[in-house]
Amino acid sequence: MKIAVLDDYTNDALALADWSGLGDVTIYNDTLTDPAALQARLLPYEAICVMRERTPLPAALLQALPNLRLVVTTGPRNASIDLAAAKACGITLCGTESRKTTTSELAVLMMLALNRRLMPEVAGLNAGGWQTGLGRDLAGLRLGLVGLGNIGAQMAAFGRAFGMEVSAWSTNLTAAHCDDFGVTRADSLQDLMATSDVVSVHLVLSDRSRGLINAAAFAAMKPGAVFLNTSRAAIHDTAALLAGLHRGQPAMAGIDVFDAEPLPADDQIRDKGLIASGRLLLTPHLGYTTEATFRLFYEQTVEALHAFKSGIPIRVLA
């Protein structure tokens, strides 16, 4: 088979799995956003391996790739692939498993770094200075979770380990589910935003969650509060976040996900003043980018390719 492996930013795909015996494998380290250029690149391939949602595969693109017979996505689902169009085109879709702890670990790292002023203190030390301000203890603060699914539940456990009170809210969250994790249920999003010292978003992007964290939500945040989003960028309003940061609501923010990825050099969220002050921490979508996770992704991608060649597709996406 002619196989394309897309969006291998760190050039690790070949090192993390054995691709031998599959055919002609081409690795791409960049992301093409121009539809015509992407179509031209993918036209020769019978199999395409995609990394999460870095390159969307909409109906128009799938229909323009007559050679394509197989798509393997890392992770068990991929909202950026038109599943119905793939089925109509006779394209088999397979997914891999995913590890479940990486995003919560990153969110905790960002929470610690912002509250302890890690970035400005490191920058000051590297510039020849010494201590420039005081950090904030997590113990005794309230962690507010927007969403209490698998990752939100992990965050609740981390928060309690640091001595934090933990509350949560989402549209369908019940008090009974909160009780299972030792979490207080907030009455509303506004209540959660107004009473939490750290707010961390852990929702799946959907019509209900898109734009959920808006100007009114940021305006409700208490003095000194920190906002974290390691989920999906579209859940918060970026312009409202930046306006809120400039007036101190939130006081600080850590963002790992962006409306356009890779993040353009001129994107509005690259606010030099906020970043230099240590009040805005941006990371390049690191929530799932760990060696163990990518080894699992690529090894199971290779398994899916071999199985397809043998006529036994695995982990077929419906």
N, C-alpha and C positions, 0 to 999 in steps of 0.2 A: 504493500500500500504506500501511497504518497501521504505522509502525515505532517500536519502543521501543529506545532505547539506554540500557543500564543501567550504573549504578555509575561514572559519569564524575565521580569525586571532585573533580578539579581543573578541571572545566568546559572541557576542551580539545577535545572531539570535533568540534565544528562548525568550529573554527579549523584543524584539522589535515587535513581532507579536504573535498572538494566533495560535499555531500549533495544538491545540486539535482537535480530531475528524478526523484526516487525516490518522492515522495508526502508523506505527513504524518509528519514525524519529530519525536519527543518525546524529550528528553534528561532523564534522571534522575540527580541527583548524590548521592543517598543510597542506602543499602542497607536493604531491608525484610527482616526475619528472621521476622516473623509470617506463617505460611502463608496464612491467610485474607486478610490485607491484600495480600500479594504476588499472590495469585490475582486479587483484585479489580482491582488495578492493571493486570495483564497481559491480562486477559480481552479487551479490544477489539482487540488487536494481531495482525496477520498475520505480522509478522516481529519477532524479538527479537534484539538484538545484545548479547552479554555480554562483559564484560571478565574474561578468564581465569576463575578460580573464585570470583569475589566473590559471585555469586548462584547457588547450586546450582539445577539443574532436575531434580528427581527425578521418578519415574514419576507419582506422585499429582498433581503440579502440571501436568505435560504433558497428562495425561488430562483435566484440568479446563479446558483452553484450546482449545475447539473451533474458534476462528478461526485458530489458529496454524498457519502453513504452512512457516515457515523460521526456523531459529536459526543465527546466525553467531557463532562464538566467536573471540576473538583468541587466537592461538597454534594450533599444529597438533594439539593434543589437549586434552581437558578432562575430567578424572576426575569432575567434579561434575555432569555431564549423564548421564542414563540413556539411553544410545544405543539399547538394545533397545526401550525404551518409545517413544522418538521415532520409530523405524522403524515400530513397530506402529501409531502414530497417524498415519502418513503425513507426518511432519514431516521436511523436508530439513535436514540438518546440514552446515554448511560451517565451515572453519577458515581461519586466515591463517598466513603464515609468522611467524617470530620471530627477533629478533636474538640472538646467542649470547654476547656479551661483557659484558653489563650486570651480571649477578649476581656474577661474579668480581671485577669492578671494585669493587663495593660491599663485598664481603668483604675485599678488600685495604684499602679505606678504613677499615673497622672495625678491622682488625688493627693498622694504623698508629695510629689514634686511641687505642685502648686501651693499646697498649704505650708510646706516648709521652705518656700521661696528658693528652691534648689537652683533653677536656671539663672536668676540674677546673681545669686551668691557665687556660683561657679564662674559666671562671666566676670564678676568683680575680682575674684581671686586671680583668674587668668590674665586680667589687665594690670595686675600688680597690687591690687588693694586687699582689703580684709573684710570683716563683717560689715554689712550695710543695713541690716534690718532684722526684725524678729519674725520667725515662723510661727505657725499655729499648731497646737496639739490636735490630734483627731479625737482622742479620748474625751468624752463628754459632749461632742458635737452630734448633730443629727444628720444622718444620711438619708436622703429621700430618693427612692427608686421609681422611675417612670417605667413600669413593667416589672413583673415578678415571675418571669419564666425561668428557664434553666440558668441563664447568665445572671438575671436579676437575683435569683436565689443564692448563687455563688457570691454575689456582691453583698447580700445580706449577711452571709456567714463571715466574710472578710470584715465588714463593718463592725459586727459584734466582737470579733477578735481584737479589734483596735479599741474597744470600749465605747463605741458609738451607739447611740439610739438609732433605730432603723424604722422608717416608715415607707409606704409604697402606695402607688395609685396607678390604675389603668381603667379603661372604660368598663371592663367586665370583671375586675378584680373583686373577689369576695373576702369578707372578714375571716371566713373559715380557712381559705387558702393562706391568708396572712398569718393566721394562728399556727399553721403547720411549720412556718419558718421563723416564728418569734418576731413577727413584724407587725407594726401598727398600721392599719388601713387609714389613709388620708381621705377626707370627705370629698375632695375635688382636686383637680390639678392646681388650681389657684391656692388651695390650702397647703398642698405639698410644697409648692414653690415658696410660699410665705413663711413656712415653718422649718425649712431645711437649711442646714449650713453647707451641705454639698448635695447637688442634684445630679444624678447619673441616669442617662437614658438607655433603656434596654428593651426596645420594642422592635417588632418586625415592621418594615415599611408597608403601609396599606393605605387605602383611601381614608380610613379613620385616623391614621397617625400622621399623614402627610401635613406639614405645616402646623402640627399640634402645639409646639412650643413657639408661641408668637410674641408680639410686642407686649401684650397684656400679661402673659406669663412671666416674661423677664421683669416687667415693672413691679410684679408682686414679690420679687426676691428680697430677702432680708439683707441688711448691711453685712459685708464680708463674705457673702455666699459665693460658692464655686459651682460652675456648670460644666458637666462633662457629657460628651456625646461620642461614643465608640460604636454606635449602631448604624444609622444611615443619616446622611446630611439633610435629606429632605424632611426629616421629622422636626427640625428647627428652622426658623426663618433667619438666614444668615445676616441680612441687613438689620433686622431687629436685634440680633445678638450683638453686632458691632455697635449699634446705637446704644444698647444697654450697657456694654462695657465702658463706653466713653462717659456715661453718667454714673457708673458704679453699680449697676444692677444687670448682670452679676459683677462681683468685684474681680473675679478671675474666671477663665474658661480654658478647658482642654478639649481640643477637637481632633479626632482621628479620621473623620470621614468628610467628604467634600462633594459638592454638586457636580464638579468636573474632576475626573482623575485620569492621569496624573494632574496635579493642581497647576493651572497656568501661572506663569511668573507674574502676571499682572492681575491676578484675582484679588477682589476686594478684601478678602479675609487676611491677606498678607499685610496686615497693618503694622508698619515698622515700629511705631511708637508703642503700641500695646505689647508687641513681642519683646522689644528691648527692655520694657519695664518689668517683664516677667509676668504680666497679667494675662497674656494669651500664649498658650502652649499648643503648637501645631505639630502633629506627627503624621507621616505619610502612609496612612491606613495600615498600621502595624498590628491591628487587633488579632489577625490570624496568621501573621507571617513569622512562624517559628520553624526551626529545622525539623522538629518531630512532626509537625503538621504537614509541611511540604513533602517530607519523605512519605508519609501516608498517602497524600494526594497523588504523587507521581507514581508510587509503586502500584496503587490501585488503578490509576489510569493505564499503566502498562498491562495490568491484568485484564482490563476491559478490552484493550486492543487485541491481545492474544485470544481472548474468548470470542470476540467478534470474528476474527480470522478463522476460528475453529467452528463457527456457527452456533456458539452458545453465549449470547450477550448476557452480561450480568448487571445488576443494579439498574435496570431499565427504568427511566423516568416516565411516568404516565402523562 
